[in-house]
Amino acid sequence: METPRTKMMRHCSNSNRNLMDLDNDNLVDIFSRLPAESVCSVGCVSKALHNIVSRPSFLNQHMSSLVTTNAAAEVPQLVIVSQSKKKYMAELIAMQSFEYDGNTLEMRRDKTRIVSKIMSWWYEYFFNVHFVFCNLICLKDRHNGSRCVLLNPLKGEAVMLPTCIVQVPEHLKTTVFSYYWFGMGFDNTTSTHKVVRVCADSEYNYYVAHVYVLGTRLWREICSVPPCDLTVKNLSAYGDMHWLIRRATTGRAQANIRHCMSILSFDFKKEEFGWNIPDPPLRNMPRKFHSVQRFHLINLRGSLSVVDASSDKHLDIWMLKNYDEKEWVLGHRIEARMINAECRYRSYRLWTCCEWEHGIFFKRSRKSNSTVVLLDLRTVCIHRVKCPIYQKGLYTSIFSYTRSLISLKCYGNLIPLKRYGKPIEAEESRRSGSFMNIWHLCN
């Protein structure tokens, strides 16, 4: 029979066990469920832990966990992108991360802040933000739509995605691809990051789709193509890419055509486009249905969500609480009269919309307006603040991102960081100047 003394000694010996007493499999399973920022902190504790969290197998397992839970544990961060639009001048894209302190948007002062700048001549490159995947930002060239840069400003890494000649049938040799769309996701069956590209010719209604696996050299054409043009309302969630599209549906009578908001998805595991997600229960209307500009596709607390701003009376947020069962739930309904006292509902509901830590925010992506409207969903209150980066000649946009452990240096030759036209090391860039990362994209 165990005496109180031996019981106490056994308890003391058990309490002296530390984290490293666990085997590697249990440690990997625990760390893969942590947010990316916590994993980075774990890697600084000891060399043994750093070796565990820096292995490629662990990085893939952590990314698989993120896409499975849709980064539910990651707190969304804000990045402001200011872009020069003046002709005959150097193109400027500056990215800085900010946080809301209750009164104003202030620049982050911790190690996770983004301070990056991209410079190029306008007649060579003219980049716009095309999509955000975790903390990777895709910049697409407006002059040459097939050319884009994948940027990881948290690590000071950038790669130019390869270009390729699109093969077309003989009877479509005059095809001119005037539209290009890109999307990114993670295939957890092969533990690979993939980029999908769609080329479209509006005259012939002809589409060609390619898939590029990060770390390879070539695009691979796939059989599946989208049934219609894609939109700028895109979002990466659950490892796949999604676009919000206004779609026409036909009732029993052929003339009874109604329109609804649908979500077109690209499954990176099957490499197929499809209407995999049921339409959110919005109002189906005849031909005069509102355009896609009155709706927003966002991530909200780890759930794919649609913000319905089509009504003048209220703002609805539909959330896909259970992605496996594809069940939509009305997460929030905010009456316009509740928020008109602070900010006129009609004035901002058509602006761009993203997630922040405690709700959603709206921002007009024009240089004539510097107001940011933050909607706190905890107390249903509105905060109007000034955009901290706002000056003449610059267009400003705000995006939300979540951290990840992705490192682009594992997938290709990085675009070198430069300072005053001279190449510099990433560590030197972080120590000097107001901008940590500067890229000069010019020939």
DALIN-V189057 format. One line per field, one symbol per residue. psi: psi as a letter, one per 30 degrees, with the letter a starting at -180 (. if undefined). A space follows every 50 residues. Layout:
psi=???
This chain:
psi=kkleeeeeeeeeeeffkaefflleeeeeeeefflleeeeeeeffeleeee eeffkeeeeeeeeeeefeghhffkkklkkkjkkkgklglkkkjkkkkllk gfeljkkkgafglkjlkkklkefekiklkelkjcgkkkkkkfejffklkk kifefhkkkkklllkkkllefhfgkjjfkkkllkakjfffhkklkkkkkk jfefhkkkklkkkkfaflkkklekllflkllfilkkkgflkkkkkjkkkk aekefiklklkljkljjfefhkklifklkkilkklafgkllffglkjlkj hgkklkjjgfkfflkkjkkiejeefhkkkjekjjkeffffeekkeffffg lkklkaegbllkkkilffkgkkjkjjfeghlkkklkkfjjlkfkkklklk lkllgkjfffglkkkkkljhfkklleeeeffklfkekkkjil.
